[in-house]
Amino acid sequence: MTASLMKTSLQSLWMMWEHVFDFLNRFRCESVWGYGICKLVVRQHRGKSITCQDGRRILVGDWVGELHLDNRQVLKLTRTVGADRAGLSTARLFRLAIKQISQELDSNPELVKVQALTGITLLHRGIIHGIGFEQHPIESKWQQQFYASYLRMLLRMLHPEGKQRVGQSTKKLSPMMLVISKQSLKERFTVRKKDSKPLPHDSYKDLQNQGKKEAVS
């Protein structure tokens, strides 16, 4: 079996595991929504409170939208256009998804209660540029180690040169929590009526599963 075929087989196994994880994840949240390249998991905040830069405090029990990239779409982009172009496309599609989520937080009755968006990633330096997310360190040591191991393994699986990148940049690839309050998101993405423009028609099949609710637990 060639290295390429081995990589493809491992990626397929990983996607199967993610499918199982997504199913199990729905038992710990209220709902899961699909917005283009993003999944929005609505759940109650656990752990220590978070103070955002605008003064908003996210307390235990507050509703948050936990962001996850749809790795199946990321992998498809990587295989189609190559790793470098896939990275740029992912960042662009992520921004489009966040813009739509921002609109939905005010217009969708089931999302109005969400007070902030959160996420944990290794790639915070590139994907969030210009969006307004704050970076917060993960204080729990065991959680930091868990996320670091999991996300580095994910990078190895999805990126053609993932093994080399992890080996060369281990210290830089440290997990960070991303947070943006609903108010900050609204201020950044609210469009005045006279300046309003529809989302680009070619935005990855009009943000696949646009606003589609995938499950309610």
VEXDREN-2710 file (C-alpha; in Angstrom, 1 decimal):
% VEXDREN-2710
k/r/px/py/pz
1/MET/0.0/0.0/0.0
2/THR/1.5/3.4/-1.1
3/ALA/1.9/6.3/1.4
4/SER/-0.8/8.2/-0.5
5/LEU/-3.3/5.3/-0.3
6/MET/-2.5/4.8/3.3
7/LYS/-3.1/8.5/4.0
8/THR/-6.5/8.4/2.2
9/SER/-7.5/5.3/4.1
10/LEU/-6.6/7.0/7.4
11/GLN/-8.6/10.1/6.4
12/SER/-11.6/8.0/5.6
13/LEU/-11.4/6.3/9.0
14/TRP/-11.1/9.7/10.7
15/MET/-14.2/10.9/8.9
16/MET/-16.1/7.9/10.1
17/TRP/-15.0/8.6/13.7
18/GLU/-16.1/12.3/13.3
19/HIS/-19.5/11.0/12.2
20/VAL/-19.8/9.0/15.4
21/PHE/-18.5/11.9/17.4
22/ASP/-21.1/14.3/15.9
23/PHE/-23.8/11.9/16.8
24/LEU/-22.6/11.5/20.4
25/ASN/-22.0/15.3/20.7
26/ARG/-25.7/16.0/20.1
27/PHE/-26.5/14.5/23.5
28/ARG/-24.5/17.2/25.3
29/CYS/-26.1/20.2/23.5
30/GLU/-29.5/21.6/22.6
31/SER/-29.1/21.8/18.8
32/VAL/-26.6/21.7/16.0
33/TRP/-26.9/24.0/13.0
34/GLY/-25.0/24.0/9.6
35/TYR/-23.7/27.3/8.1
36/GLY/-21.6/26.6/5.1
37/ILE/-18.2/25.3/6.3
38/CYS/-19.1/25.8/10.0
39/LYS/-21.2/23.8/12.5
40/LEU/-22.8/25.7/15.3
41/VAL/-23.3/23.7/18.5
42/VAL/-25.7/25.4/20.9
43/ARG/-25.0/24.5/24.5
44/GLN/-24.7/26.0/28.0
45/HIS/-21.3/27.3/29.0
46/ARG/-19.4/25.2/31.5
47/GLY/-16.3/25.9/33.5
48/LYS/-14.9/29.3/34.5
49/SER/-16.6/32.6/33.5
50/ILE/-15.2/34.5/30.6
51/THR/-14.9/38.2/30.4
52/CYS/-15.0/39.7/26.9
53/GLN/-13.2/42.8/25.9
54/ASP/-16.5/44.7/25.6
55/GLY/-17.3/43.9/29.2
56/ARG/-19.8/41.1/28.6
57/ARG/-19.3/38.2/31.0
58/ILE/-20.1/34.6/30.0
59/LEU/-21.2/32.8/33.1
60/VAL/-21.9/29.2/33.8
61/GLY/-25.3/28.3/32.3
62/ASP/-25.2/31.0/29.7
63/TRP/-26.0/29.9/26.2
64/VAL/-23.1/29.9/23.7
65/GLY/-22.6/28.8/20.1
66/GLU/-19.6/26.5/19.9
67/LEU/-18.0/26.7/16.4
68/HIS/-16.6/23.7/14.6
69/LEU/-15.2/23.5/11.1
70/ASP/-16.8/20.9/8.9
71/ASN/-13.7/18.8/8.3
72/ARG/-15.3/16.8/5.6
73/GLN/-15.6/20.0/3.5
74/VAL/-12.1/21.1/4.5
75/LEU/-10.7/17.7/3.3
76/LYS/-12.7/18.0/0.1
77/LEU/-11.2/21.5/-0.6
78/THR/-7.7/20.2/0.2
79/ARG/-8.1/17.3/-2.3
80/THR/-9.6/19.5/-4.9
81/VAL/-7.4/22.7/-4.9
82/GLY/-4.4/21.8/-2.8
83/ALA/-3.5/22.6/0.8
84/ASP/-2.4/26.3/0.3
85/ARG/-5.5/27.3/-1.7
86/ALA/-7.7/25.3/0.6
87/GLY/-6.4/27.3/3.6
88/LEU/-7.3/30.6/1.9
89/SER/-10.7/29.2/0.8
90/THR/-11.4/28.0/4.3
91/ALA/-10.7/31.4/5.8
92/ARG/-13.0/33.1/3.3
93/LEU/-15.8/30.6/3.8
94/PHE/-15.4/30.8/7.5
95/ARG/-15.9/34.6/7.4
96/LEU/-19.0/34.1/5.2
97/ALA/-20.4/31.6/7.7
98/ILE/-19.7/33.9/10.7
99/LYS/-21.5/36.8/8.9
100/GLN/-24.6/34.6/8.3
101/ILE/-24.5/33.3/11.9
102/SER/-24.4/37.0/13.1
103/GLN/-27.6/37.7/11.2
104/GLU/-29.2/34.5/12.5
105/LEU/-28.5/35.3/16.2
106/ASP/-31.0/38.2/15.9
107/SER/-33.6/36.7/13.4
108/ASN/-33.8/33.0/14.4
109/PRO/-36.0/32.6/17.6
110/GLU/-34.0/29.5/18.6
111/LEU/-30.7/31.3/18.5
112/VAL/-31.6/34.6/20.1
113/LYS/-30.5/33.4/23.5
114/VAL/-26.9/32.7/22.4
115/GLN/-24.7/35.3/24.1
116/ALA/-21.4/34.5/22.4
117/LEU/-19.5/32.4/19.9
118/THR/-16.7/30.2/21.1
119/GLY/-14.2/27.8/19.6
120/ILE/-10.9/26.0/20.2
121/THR/-8.3/25.8/17.4
122/LEU/-4.6/25.6/16.7
123/LEU/-5.0/27.8/13.6
124/HIS/-6.1/31.0/15.3
125/ARG/-3.4/33.1/13.6
126/GLY/-4.8/32.7/10.1
127/ILE/-8.4/31.8/10.1
128/ILE/-9.8/34.5/12.3
129/HIS/-8.0/37.5/10.8
130/GLY/-10.2/40.5/10.6
131/ILE/-13.2/38.9/12.2
132/GLY/-12.8/40.2/15.8
133/PHE/-12.4/37.0/17.9
134/GLU/-10.6/37.4/21.1
135/GLN/-7.9/34.8/22.1
136/HIS/-8.1/33.3/25.6
137/PRO/-5.7/30.8/26.9
138/ILE/-7.0/27.4/28.1
139/GLU/-6.3/27.5/31.8
140/SER/-6.9/23.8/32.6
141/LYS/-3.7/21.9/32.0
142/TRP/-5.3/18.6/31.2
143/GLN/-7.7/20.3/28.8
144/GLN/-4.8/22.1/27.1
145/GLN/-3.0/18.8/26.6
146/PHE/-6.1/17.0/25.4
147/TYR/-6.9/19.7/22.8
148/ALA/-3.3/20.0/21.7
149/SER/-3.1/16.2/21.1
150/TYR/-6.4/16.0/19.4
151/LEU/-6.0/19.0/17.1
152/ARG/-2.4/18.1/16.2
153/MET/-3.7/14.6/15.2
154/LEU/-6.4/16.2/13.2
155/LEU/-3.8/18.4/11.4
156/ARG/-1.8/15.3/10.6
157/MET/-4.9/13.6/9.1
158/LEU/-6.2/16.4/7.0
159/HIS/-3.1/18.3/5.8
160/PRO/-1.0/16.6/3.1
161/GLU/2.2/17.8/5.0
162/GLY/0.5/17.6/8.4
163/LYS/3.2/15.4/10.0
164/GLN/6.0/17.7/8.9
165/ARG/4.1/20.8/10.0
166/VAL/3.4/19.4/13.5
167/GLY/7.0/18.4/13.8
168/GLN/8.4/21.7/12.8
169/SER/5.9/24.0/14.6
170/THR/5.0/22.1/17.7
171/LYS/5.5/25.0/20.0
172/LYS/3.5/27.4/17.8
173/LEU/0.6/24.9/17.5
174/SER/-0.8/25.5/20.9
175/PRO/-4.6/25.5/21.3
176/MET/-6.4/28.7/22.1
177/MET/-10.0/29.5/23.0
178/LEU/-11.6/32.0/20.6
179/VAL/-14.5/34.1/21.9
180/ILE/-16.6/36.9/20.6
181/SER/-19.7/38.3/22.3
182/LYS/-22.9/38.6/20.5
183/GLN/-22.8/42.4/20.7
184/SER/-19.3/42.6/19.3
185/LEU/-20.3/40.3/16.5
186/LYS/-23.4/42.4/15.7
187/GLU/-21.3/45.6/15.7
188/ARG/-18.8/44.1/13.3
189/PHE/-21.3/42.5/10.8
190/THR/-24.4/44.6/10.9
191/VAL/-25.0/46.1/7.5
192/ARG/-27.0/49.2/7.0
193/LYS/-30.0/48.8/4.7
194/LYS/-28.7/51.2/2.1
195/ASP/-25.4/49.4/2.0
196/SER/-26.7/45.9/2.3
197/LYS/-25.5/43.3/-0.3
198/PRO/-26.4/39.7/-0.7
199/LEU/-23.7/37.1/0.0
200/PRO/-21.7/36.2/-3.1
201/HIS/-23.5/33.7/-5.3
202/ASP/-20.4/31.5/-5.7
203/SER/-19.7/31.2/-1.9
204/TYR/-19.2/27.5/-2.0
205/LYS/-22.6/26.5/-3.3
206/ASP/-24.3/29.4/-1.4
207/LEU/-23.0/28.2/1.9
208/GLN/-24.1/24.6/1.8
209/ASN/-26.9/23.7/4.2
210/GLN/-27.6/27.4/4.6
211/GLY/-29.3/27.9/7.9
212/LYS/-30.3/24.3/8.0
213/LYS/-31.0/22.7/11.4
214/GLU/-29.3/19.4/11.5
215/ALA/-30.5/18.0/14.8
216/VAL/-32.2/18.8/18.1
217/SER/-31.4/16.6/21.1
END
